[in-house]
């Protein structure tokens, strides 16, 4: 710190000792002490590219000369740090997307399993229905001769009924004739 104060004091003394109208040359040691050199510039040809080196506040010397405050540039963010942060956030985002996709696939898989179970139950039910239908068809085939006999008996009963009606009608006619003959 003491070296810095001495360096600042010697620079201010150099400035005070130079005449106001005299331009400082680009090759003087005082110039490079007072003005910073832009990296890559040639001090012998590019005198316009020099810029004053700002001084830190609080480095005023006792002679009453005021020093300029150091211009504080906003700290340039470290590109590597920003890239790392971006990749971390992108990784979290992609991880979330992949997790959501995996959950969707698990849901679809569970739905497929449940659907498969339902179809298996329906298959079992249809197999049972088919088996019962075959049993009923076999029983119906076994009962068919009896049903045919019932149909024949029904036909015979119908024919017998017709005959009974005819007989009843004939008997009524006979009765009417008999009553006619009795009256004579």
C-alpha positions in Angstrom: 0.0 0.0 0.0 2.8 2.4 0.9 4.5 1.6 -2.5 1.3 2.5 -4.3 1.0 5.8 -2.5 4.6 6.6 -3.4 3.9 5.7 -7.0 0.8 7.9 -7.1 2.7 10.8 -5.5 5.5 10.6 -8.0 3.0 10.5 -10.9 1.2 13.6 -9.6 4.5 15.4 -9.1 5.5 14.6 -12.7 2.2 16.0 -13.9 2.6 19.2 -11.8 6.2 19.7 -13.0 5.2 19.5 -16.7 4.1 22.7 -18.4 0.4 23.1 -19.2 0.9 23.7 -22.9 3.5 21.0 -23.4 2.1 17.6 -24.7 3.6 14.6 -23.3 5.3 12.3 -25.8 4.2 8.8 -26.2 7.7 7.5 -25.4 8.2 9.1 -22.1 8.3 6.9 -19.0 5.9 9.4 -17.3 3.4 8.8 -20.1 3.3 5.1 -19.5 3.1 5.7 -15.8 0.2 8.2 -16.1 -1.5 6.8 -19.3 -2.2 3.2 -19.7 -1.2 1.5 -23.0 -3.9 -0.3 -24.9 -2.7 -3.9 -25.4 -1.5 -4.5 -28.9 -0.9 -0.9 -29.7 2.5 0.5 -30.6 3.4 3.4 -28.3 5.5 5.1 -31.0 2.7 5.4 -33.5 -0.7 5.3 -31.8 -0.5 8.2 -29.3 -4.3 8.7 -29.5 -5.0 5.2 -28.2 -3.6 6.0 -24.7 -6.1 6.4 -22.0 -5.6 7.7 -18.5 -5.4 5.1 -15.8 -8.0 5.9 -13.3 -6.9 6.2 -9.7 -8.6 4.6 -6.7 -10.6 6.8 -4.4 -9.0 7.9 -1.2 -5.5 8.2 -2.8 -5.5 12.0 -2.6 -2.1 13.3 -1.5 -1.6 16.0 1.0 -0.9 18.7 -1.6 -4.6 19.1 -2.3 -4.6 17.6 -5.8 -7.7 15.8 -6.5 -7.5 12.4 -8.1 -10.0 10.8 -10.4 -12.1 8.0 -9.1 -11.5 4.6 -10.6 -14.1 3.7 -13.1 -15.6 0.5 -12.0 -16.6 -1.6 -15.0 -19.4 -4.0 -14.4 -17.6 -7.3 -13.8 -17.8 -9.3 -17.0 -19.5 -12.6 -16.1 -17.3 -15.5 -16.6 -18.3 -17.1 -19.9 -17.4 -20.6 -18.7 -19.5 -20.0 -15.5 -22.4 -18.8 -17.6 -22.1 -21.8 -20.0 -21.9 -24.2 -17.0 -25.0 -22.5 -15.5 -26.8 -22.8 -18.8 -25.9 -26.5 -19.2 -27.0 -27.2 -15.6 -30.3 -25.6 -16.2 -30.7 -27.3 -19.6 -29.9 -30.6 -17.9 -32.5 -30.0 -15.3 -35.1 -29.1 -18.0 -34.3 -32.1 -20.1 -34.3 -34.3 -17.0 -37.8 -33.0 -16.2 -39.0 -33.6 -19.8 -37.6 -37.1 -19.8 -39.1 -37.8 -16.4 -42.5 -36.6 -17.7 -42.2 -38.7 -20.8 -41.2 -41.8 -18.7 -44.2 -41.2 -16.5 -46.4 -41.0 -19.6 -45.1 -44.2 -20.9 -45.6 -45.9 -17.5 -49.2 -44.7 -17.5 -49.7 -46.0 -21.0 -48.1 -49.3 -20.0 -50.4 -49.6 -16.9 -53.4 -48.8 -19.0 -52.4 -51.4 -21.6 -52.0 -54.0 -18.8 -55.4 -53.1 -17.4 -57.0 -53.3 -20.8 -55.3 -56.6 -21.4 -56.7 -57.9 -18.1 -60.2 -56.7 -19.1 -59.9 -58.4 -22.5 -58.8 -61.6 -20.7 -61.8 -61.4 -18.5 -64.1 -60.8 -21.5 -62.4 -63.7 -23.3 -63.1 -66.0 -20.3 -66.7 -64.8 -20.2 -67.2 -65.4 -23.9 -65.6 -68.9 -23.6 -68.0 -69.7 -20.8 -71.0 -68.4 -22.8 -69.9 -70.4 -25.8 -69.5 -73.5 -23.7 -73.0 -73.0 -22.2 -74.5 -72.4 -25.6 -73.0 -75.7 -26.9 -74.5 -77.4 -23.8 -77.9 -75.9 -24.5 -77.7 -76.8 -28.2 -76.9 -80.4 -27.2 -79.8 -80.5 -24.7 -82.1 -79.0 -27.3 -80.9 -81.7 -29.8 -81.6 -84.3 -27.1 -85.1 -82.8 -26.6 -85.9 -82.5 -30.3 -87.6 -85.9 -30.7 -89.8 -85.1 -27.7 -90.6 -81.7 -29.1 -91.5 -83.3 -32.5 -93.8 -85.7 -30.6 -95.4 -82.7 -28.8 -95.9 -81.0 -32.2 -97.5 -84.2 -33.6 -99.8 -84.5 -30.5 -100.7 -80.9 -30.9 -101.6 -81.4 -34.5 -103.6 -84.5 -33.6 -105.4 -82.6 -30.8 -106.2 -79.8 -33.3 -107.6 -82.4 -35.7 -109.5 -84.1 -32.9 -110.9 -80.7 -31.9 -112.0 -80.1 -35.5 -113.7 -83.5 -35.5 -115.4 -82.7 -32.2 -116.8 -79.5 -33.5 -118.0 -81.2 -36.6 -119.6 -83.9 -34.5 -121.2 -81.3 -32.2 -122.6 -79.5 -35.2 -123.9 -82.8 -36.7 -125.4 -83.8 -33.4 -127.2 -80.4 -33.1 -128.6 -80.9 -36.6 -129.8 -84.4 -35.7 -131.4 -83.2 -32.5 -133.2 -80.5 -34.4 -134.5 -83.1 -37.0 -135.5 -85.4 -34.2 -137.5 -82.6 -32.5 -139.1 -81.8 -35.8 -140.1 -85.4 -36.3 -141.5 -85.7 -32.8 -143.7 -82.7 -33.3 -145.4 -84.3 -36.3 
